[in-house]
Amino acid sequence: MQKPTVLIADDHVMVVDAFRKLLEPYYEVIASVSDGRALLEKAPELKPDVIVVDIGMPCLNGLAAGQRLRDMIPKTKVVFVTMNEDGDLASEALRSGASAYLLKSSAGSELLTAIHEALRGRRYVTPLIKHAMEESFIRSPNPKSPEKKLTPRQVEVLQLLAEGRLMKEVADILGLTPRTVAFHKYRIMETLGIHSNAELIKFAVKHHMSPS
């Protein structure tokens, strides 16, 4: 019987190697990518059964990439494995269509369990984060993330700027002109009520748009 296919998205080589060794007896690991934009390019082409993805990645964070992929390849299951213990972030990931949320401090067997559950249409959340998620839900059952006010392109521009890239670098990565990037930056600041580069970076960090 053919093994289910898995794509790994993480910018740490040692993590990718460890996941590959853990998964390969049970799943076919068909590719790995190290940033969010590469994930958006590769995943629709390969259509894996499951994507194991970190949230803090360069160019486009895993959460934003996962939200985009939900529309592009809706049958693919998304399993987040991250160092981020923020209950609000875990809740947002599941609301956005993720099948599972694990921590990198979780046991390896949890990843196997999470993928197993995801492929059967069920959700899995590591016990390490459940309490924080419950507190998050009690505090704000229907939160509205400021990031949702931005277009997908604006999210990409904001993250790249928050990574310290120059306007020309952002333009080259996204295939835009520097003038267009400057326009996006102006609209982002206008939409979010932000007035300086420092505030822009602070917003990106707070909303998990910078790699960690």
Contacts in CASP RR format, 6 or more apart in sequence:
PFRMAT RR
TARGET T0000
AUTHOR 0000-0000-0000
METHOD contacts of the structure
MODEL  1
MQKPTVLIADDHVMVVDAFRKLLEPYYEVIASVSDGRALLEKAPELKPDV
IVVDIGMPCLNGLAAGQRLRDMIPKTKVVFVTMNEDGDLASEALRSGASA
YLLKSSAGSELLTAIHEALRGRRYVTPLIKHAMEESFIRSPNPKSPEKKL
TPRQVEVLQLLAEGRLMKEVADILGLTPRTVAFHKYRIMETLGIHSNAEL
IKFAVKHHMSPS
2 28 0 8 1.000
3 26 0 8 1.000
3 27 0 8 1.000
3 28 0 8 1.000
4 27 0 8 1.000
4 28 0 8 1.000
4 49 0 8 1.000
4 50 0 8 1.000
4 115 0 8 1.000
4 119 0 8 1.000
5 27 0 8 1.000
5 28 0 8 1.000
5 29 0 8 1.000
5 30 0 8 1.000
5 46 0 8 1.000
5 48 0 8 1.000
5 49 0 8 1.000
5 50 0 8 1.000
6 23 0 8 1.000
6 27 0 8 1.000
6 28 0 8 1.000
6 29 0 8 1.000
6 30 0 8 1.000
6 48 0 8 1.000
6 49 0 8 1.000
6 50 0 8 1.000
6 51 0 8 1.000
6 52 0 8 1.000
6 115 0 8 1.000
7 29 0 8 1.000
7 30 0 8 1.000
7 31 0 8 1.000
7 32 0 8 1.000
7 33 0 8 1.000
7 39 0 8 1.000
7 42 0 8 1.000
7 43 0 8 1.000
7 46 0 8 1.000
7 48 0 8 1.000
7 50 0 8 1.000
7 51 0 8 1.000
7 52 0 8 1.000
8 16 0 8 1.000
8 19 0 8 1.000
8 20 0 8 1.000
8 23 0 8 1.000
8 29 0 8 1.000
8 31 0 8 1.000
8 32 0 8 1.000
8 33 0 8 1.000
8 51 0 8 1.000
8 52 0 8 1.000
8 53 0 8 1.000
9 32 0 8 1.000
9 33 0 8 1.000
9 34 0 8 1.000
9 36 0 8 1.000
9 38 0 8 1.000
9 39 0 8 1.000
9 51 0 8 1.000
9 52 0 8 1.000
9 53 0 8 1.000
9 54 0 8 1.000
9 57 0 8 1.000
9 62 0 8 1.000
9 65 0 8 1.000
10 16 0 8 1.000
10 19 0 8 1.000
10 32 0 8 1.000
10 34 0 8 1.000
10 52 0 8 1.000
10 53 0 8 1.000
10 54 0 8 1.000
10 57 0 8 1.000
10 81 0 8 1.000
11 34 0 8 1.000
11 35 0 8 1.000
11 54 0 8 1.000
11 56 0 8 1.000
11 57 0 8 1.000
11 58 0 8 1.000
11 211 0 8 1.000
12 54 0 8 1.000
15 54 0 8 1.000
15 104 0 8 1.000
16 32 0 8 1.000
16 34 0 8 1.000
19 29 0 8 1.000
19 52 0 8 1.000
19 81 0 8 1.000
19 111 0 8 1.000
20 29 0 8 1.000
20 32 0 8 1.000
22 108 0 8 1.000
22 111 0 8 1.000
22 112 0 8 1.000
23 29 0 8 1.000
23 52 0 8 1.000
23 111 0 8 1.000
23 112 0 8 1.000
23 115 0 8 1.000
26 112 0 8 1.000
27 50 0 8 1.000
27 115 0 8 1.000
30 46 0 8 1.000
30 48 0 8 1.000
31 42 0 8 1.000
31 46 0 8 1.000
31 48 0 8 1.000
33 39 0 8 1.000
33 42 0 8 1.000
34 57 0 8 1.000
34 58 0 8 1.000
35 57 0 8 1.000
35 58 0 8 1.000
35 59 0 8 1.000
35 60 0 8 1.000
36 57 0 8 1.000
36 58 0 8 1.000
36 59 0 8 1.000
36 60 0 8 1.000
36 61 0 8 1.000
36 62 0 8 1.000
36 64 0 8 1.000
36 65 0 8 1.000
37 59 0 8 1.000
37 60 0 8 1.000
37 65 0 8 1.000
37 156 0 8 1.000
37 173 0 8 1.000
38 59 0 8 1.000
39 51 0 8 1.000
39 53 0 8 1.000
39 57 0 8 1.000
39 60 0 8 1.000
39 62 0 8 1.000
39 65 0 8 1.000
39 66 0 8 1.000
39 69 0 8 1.000
40 60 0 8 1.000
40 65 0 8 1.000
40 68 0 8 1.000
40 69 0 8 1.000
40 72 0 8 1.000
43 51 0 8 1.000
43 69 0 8 1.000
43 72 0 8 1.000
43 73 0 8 1.000
43 76 0 8 1.000
44 69 0 8 1.000
44 72 0 8 1.000
44 73 0 8 1.000
47 73 0 8 1.000
47 75 0 8 1.000
47 76 0 8 1.000
48 76 0 8 1.000
49 76 0 8 1.000
49 77 0 8 1.000
49 119 0 8 1.000
50 76 0 8 1.000
50 77 0 8 1.000
50 78 0 8 1.000
50 79 0 8 1.000
50 99 0 8 1.000
50 115 0 8 1.000
50 118 0 8 1.000
50 119 0 8 1.000
51 66 0 8 1.000
51 69 0 8 1.000
51 76 0 8 1.000
51 77 0 8 1.000
51 78 0 8 1.000
51 79 0 8 1.000
52 79 0 8 1.000
52 81 0 8 1.000
52 111 0 8 1.000
52 115 0 8 1.000
53 62 0 8 1.000
53 65 0 8 1.000
53 66 0 8 1.000
53 78 0 8 1.000
53 79 0 8 1.000
53 80 0 8 1.000
53 81 0 8 1.000
54 62 0 8 1.000
54 80 0 8 1.000
54 81 0 8 1.000
54 82 0 8 1.000
55 61 0 8 1.000
55 62 0 8 1.000
55 63 0 8 1.000
55 80 0 8 1.000
55 82 0 8 1.000
55 84 0 8 1.000
55 89 0 8 1.000
55 93 0 8 1.000
55 208 0 8 1.000
55 212 0 8 1.000
56 62 0 8 1.000
56 82 0 8 1.000
56 84 0 8 1.000
56 208 0 8 1.000
56 210 0 8 1.000
56 211 0 8 1.000
56 212 0 8 1.000
57 65 0 8 1.000
57 211 0 8 1.000
58 163 0 8 1.000
58 211 0 8 1.000
59 156 0 8 1.000
59 159 0 8 1.000
59 160 0 8 1.000
59 163 0 8 1.000
59 173 0 8 1.000
60 155 0 8 1.000
60 156 0 8 1.000
60 159 0 8 1.000
61 159 0 8 1.000
61 208 0 8 1.000
61 209 0 8 1.000
61 210 0 8 1.000
61 211 0 8 1.000
62 80 0 8 1.000
63 80 0 8 1.000
63 89 0 8 1.000
63 92 0 8 1.000
63 93 0 8 1.000
63 96 0 8 1.000
63 208 0 8 1.000
64 147 0 8 1.000
64 152 0 8 1.000
64 155 0 8 1.000
64 156 0 8 1.000
64 159 0 8 1.000
64 209 0 8 1.000
66 78 0 8 1.000
66 96 0 8 1.000
66 98 0 8 1.000
67 96 0 8 1.000
67 97 0 8 1.000
68 152 0 8 1.000
69 76 0 8 1.000
69 78 0 8 1.000
70 78 0 8 1.000
70 96 0 8 1.000
70 97 0 8 1.000
77 99 0 8 1.000
77 100 0 8 1.000
77 115 0 8 1.000
77 118 0 8 1.000
77 119 0 8 1.000
77 121 0 8 1.000
78 97 0 8 1.000
78 98 0 8 1.000
78 99 0 8 1.000
78 100 0 8 1.000
79 98 0 8 1.000
79 99 0 8 1.000
79 100 0 8 1.000
79 101 0 8 1.000
79 102 0 8 1.000
79 111 0 8 1.000
79 114 0 8 1.000
79 115 0 8 1.000
79 118 0 8 1.000
79 124 0 8 1.000
80 90 0 8 1.000
80 93 0 8 1.000
80 98 0 8 1.000
80 100 0 8 1.000
80 101 0 8 1.000
80 102 0 8 1.000
81 102 0 8 1.000
81 103 0 8 1.000
81 104 0 8 1.000
81 106 0 8 1.000
81 111 0 8 1.000
82 101 0 8 1.000
82 102 0 8 1.000
82 103 0 8 1.000
82 104 0 8 1.000
83 103 0 8 1.000
83 104 0 8 1.000
83 105 0 8 1.000
83 212 0 8 1.000
84 103 0 8 1.000
84 208 0 8 1.000
84 212 0 8 1.000
85 103 0 8 1.000
85 128 0 8 1.000
85 129 0 8 1.000
85 132 0 8 1.000
86 132 0 8 1.000
86 208 0 8 1.000
87 129 0 8 1.000
87 132 0 8 1.000
87 133 0 8 1.000
87 135 0 8 1.000
87 136 0 8 1.000
88 136 0 8 1.000
88 140 0 8 1.000
88 143 0 8 1.000
89 208 0 8 1.000
90 101 0 8 1.000
90 125 0 8 1.000
90 129 0 8 1.000
90 132 0 8 1.000
90 133 0 8 1.000
90 136 0 8 1.000
91 133 0 8 1.000
91 136 0 8 1.000
91 137 0 8 1.000
91 143 0 8 1.000
92 143 0 8 1.000
92 145 0 8 1.000
93 101 0 8 1.000
94 101 0 8 1.000
94 123 0 8 1.000
94 125 0 8 1.000
99 114 0 8 1.000
99 117 0 8 1.000
99 118 0 8 1.000
99 121 0 8 1.000
99 122 0 8 1.000
99 123 0 8 1.000
99 124 0 8 1.000
100 114 0 8 1.000
100 115 0 8 1.000
100 117 0 8 1.000
100 118 0 8 1.000
100 123 0 8 1.000
100 124 0 8 1.000
100 125 0 8 1.000
101 124 0 8 1.000
101 125 0 8 1.000
101 126 0 8 1.000
101 129 0 8 1.000
102 110 0 8 1.000
102 111 0 8 1.000
102 114 0 8 1.000
102 124 0 8 1.000
102 126 0 8 1.000
103 126 0 8 1.000
103 128 0 8 1.000
103 129 0 8 1.000
105 128 0 8 1.000
106 126 0 8 1.000
106 128 0 8 1.000
110 124 0 8 1.000
110 126 0 8 1.000
113 124 0 8 1.000
114 124 0 8 1.000
114 126 0 8 1.000
117 123 0 8 1.000
117 124 0 8 1.000
118 124 0 8 1.000
125 133 0 8 1.000
145 207 0 8 1.000
146 192 0 8 1.000
146 203 0 8 1.000
146 207 0 8 1.000
147 155 0 8 1.000
147 207 0 8 1.000
147 209 0 8 1.000
149 191 0 8 1.000
149 192 0 8 1.000
150 158 0 8 1.000
150 188 0 8 1.000
150 191 0 8 1.000
150 192 0 8 1.000
153 174 0 8 1.000
153 184 0 8 1.000
154 184 0 8 1.000
154 187 0 8 1.000
154 188 0 8 1.000
154 191 0 8 1.000
155 209 0 8 1.000
156 174 0 8 1.000
157 170 0 8 1.000
157 174 0 8 1.000
157 181 0 8 1.000
157 184 0 8 1.000
157 185 0 8 1.000
157 188 0 8 1.000
158 188 0 8 1.000
158 200 0 8 1.000
158 203 0 8 1.000
158 204 0 8 1.000
158 209 0 8 1.000
159 204 0 8 1.000
159 209 0 8 1.000
159 210 0 8 1.000
160 169 0 8 1.000
160 170 0 8 1.000
160 173 0 8 1.000
160 174 0 8 1.000
161 167 0 8 1.000
161 170 0 8 1.000
161 185 0 8 1.000
161 197 0 8 1.000
161 200 0 8 1.000
161 201 0 8 1.000
161 204 0 8 1.000
162 200 0 8 1.000
162 201 0 8 1.000
162 204 0 8 1.000
162 205 0 8 1.000
162 209 0 8 1.000
162 210 0 8 1.000
163 210 0 8 1.000
163 211 0 8 1.000
164 201 0 8 1.000
165 173 0 8 1.000
167 178 0 8 1.000
167 181 0 8 1.000
167 182 0 8 1.000
167 185 0 8 1.000
168 178 0 8 1.000
170 176 0 8 1.000
170 181 0 8 1.000
171 177 0 8 1.000
171 178 0 8 1.000
171 180 0 8 1.000
171 181 0 8 1.000
174 181 0 8 1.000
176 184 0 8 1.000
185 200 0 8 1.000
188 194 0 8 1.000
188 200 0 8 1.000
189 195 0 8 1.000
189 200 0 8 1.000
192 203 0 8 1.000
194 200 0 8 1.000
194 203 0 8 1.000
201 210 0 8 1.000
203 209 0 8 1.000
204 210 0 8 1.000
END
